[in-house]
Amino acid sequence: MKASDIIASIGVIILLIAFLLNLYKKLPSSSKVYIFMNFLGAAICCFSSYLIKFYPFVVLESIWSLVALVSLFKVPRETSGNNK
């Protein structure tokens, strides 16, 4: 097994664990842990795709990780209607 296969496997495992934990209601999709797992898994898969020069997945995984990273640091907004 090549290094890129091992790296990709680690990323996919992280993504699947996050998905399963969310599916079985052990980890809500709004939790920082879930979002971080999505960021980490996608970033690792992106790197692996880059190593094998499979650029469609580099684009997919880089966007996935970027969206997760932005979500991780997103400031919660006031929703109680107290807008002044």
Backbone hydrogen bonds, N-H to C=O, Kabsch-Sander energy under -0.5 kcal/mol:
donor,donor_aa,acceptor,acceptor_aa,energy
6,I,2,K,-1.8
7,I,3,A,-2.7
8,A,4,S,-2.4
9,S,5,D,-2.3
10,I,6,I,-2.1
11,G,7,I,-2.1
12,V,8,A,-2.7
13,I,9,S,-2.5
14,I,10,I,-2.1
15,L,11,G,-2.2
16,L,12,V,-2.8
17,I,13,I,-2.5
18,A,14,I,-2.2
19,F,15,L,-2.3
20,L,16,L,-2.9
21,L,17,I,-2.7
22,N,18,A,-2.1
23,L,19,F,-2.8
24,Y,20,L,-2.4
25,K,22,N,-1.6
26,K,21,L,-3.2
27,L,21,L,-1.4
31,S,28,P,-1.9
35,I,31,S,-2.2
36,F,32,K,-2.7
37,M,33,V,-2.5
38,N,34,Y,-2.0
39,F,35,I,-2.5
40,L,36,F,-3.1
41,G,37,M,-2.6
42,A,38,N,-2.3
43,A,39,F,-2.6
44,I,40,L,-2.4
45,C,41,G,-2.3
46,C,42,A,-2.5
47,F,43,A,-2.2
48,S,44,I,-2.3
49,S,45,C,-2.5
50,Y,46,C,-2.2
51,L,47,F,-2.2
52,I,48,S,-1.5
53,K,50,Y,-1.2
54,F,49,S,-2.8
55,Y,53,K,-0.9
57,F,54,F,-0.9
58,V,54,F,-1.1
59,V,55,Y,-2.3
60,L,56,P,-2.2
61,E,57,F,-2.8
62,S,58,V,-2.1
63,I,59,V,-2.2
64,W,60,L,-2.4
65,S,61,E,-2.6
66,L,62,S,-2.2
67,V,63,I,-2.7
68,A,64,W,-2.2
69,L,65,S,-2.5
70,V,66,L,-2.6
71,S,67,V,-2.3
72,L,68,A,-2.1
73,F,69,L,-1.3
74,K,71,S,-0.6
